[in-house]
Each structure stands twice: as structure tokens, then as C-alpha cells.
Amino acid sequence: MGISVPDMSGVLTSISESIRPVSEMARSVIEGLAPTYERLRRQFQDIARTLDKRLPANWWGVDDPDWDVVATMAIDEGLPLAWVVPSDDIQRLLAADSGSHRRRILWQRRAPILTACERELGRLQMAGSEYFAERIREAAAALDSAHPAAAQALAVNVADTLGRHYLPRFKHHSSKNGRPSTFDPELLASALVLGALWANYRSYEGGKAPIPRELSRHATAHDVSKRQYSKINALIAVMLATSLLCWLDRRAAITR
């Protein structure tokens, strides 16, 4: 026995007609607010860009960092942490119990770190930055294709060139001036970038001191050795060049 279904078409038409004015009013309100939404979107983007200059976006999600540990990672261990390390990996680094442990974490997490480097290089806006970005990409590609020595040499040279050409008082950031006495979390981007740069420019006199295992601009340039040239140092060199270029770009320092 079939079930008889009443014809509801008239009822549905009546409902549709009754809500049409409400629907049109809502559409009108939304269209009227569209310029306001767009203006707010641009304002929030401007706020985000301004904040990113002082507090790199990869640190926005980091939970309650110990700033003494952060200073140790940047200034003593020479780890570039601005923009190029995902926030969850920063948490892993903060929880690590030694510098060697942190270096192992970086190498284990090299894939997302190199992805972050590429993403940030693609966001650069200043004229002149693309040339250096391409050299950093070449260094990253060399590392990815099992040529870490070539990657390290090129990335260190990029960072050195950027510092000499665009960083005021560049020699001030060498270790001849002593370890930086302050690490200001309120200016985290500058503290992270310049702290790591200082660490990688520690004084080193070839032949008079042991070749360092940590990344060193001077040892990279003057002593080709298994102690200095390594996969992890190549990765850190790519990170250093990328973070320095990002920092300069946000400061509108590159003009040629």
C-alpha cells in the first residue's frame, strides 16, 4: 500500500517568498560591511608585519620560553632561531639538555626547517633581496643533494656579504668586542639574529687554536677540515643566511 504525500510546493513557495526580504536585507548588510572587513584585514596585516619585525612569527606560538636558555642558544651556541625554525621545534630546542642535543634536533628536523627557510625567502619584498635569496636556495639545494661542504661555504659567504654590505658597524658583531652583555626579549628579532651572527664570528686564528666544531665564519674560510665542515654546520649556515636576510629585509636595509 503506497503512502500519499501531499503537494507541498505551494507551502514552500510561500515560505521562500516570506523570507526573501530578510535574505535581501542580510545580503545588503554584508555588502555594506565588505569595505569595513577589507580595511580591518589590511590593518591586521599591517599590525602583523610590524610585530614580525620585533617578534618573529615563528615565536608567536612558543610557550613561556626561558630567556636565559634562548640567549645561550643564540649567543653561545650560534643557533639562528628567527623565522627559520618552526615554533614546535623551538619548544624541542628549549627542552633539550645540551648544545649537542640541540644540534641533533636541528638535523633531525632539517626538512621542516629548510621548508621554513624557503617560505621566508619567498616573502622578501625589498629590491636586491632576490639575488641573495637565490644563492641561499642554491646552498639549501646543495645540502639536500648531499653536498654539505658546498652548502656551508656558499651560505657562510652570503651571510658575510650581507653583513659587510648592509649591516652598520658590522665588525661590532665580531667576538673581538666581547660577548654581548644584553639580550632583550622586547627586541627579539634583532637579539636572535645578531646574537647568532656574533657567535659565528668568534675569533679564530688558524694554526694557533683547535679547529672549532661549531659553525665558524673564520674556520670555514681558512681551514677546510672535517671538524668544521659538517652537515649540521651547513644547515646552520643556511639558517643564518636566511634569518639575516629576512631581518635586513624587514628593516628595509637592502636598496641595491
Disulfide bonds with the S-S distance in Angstrom:
none
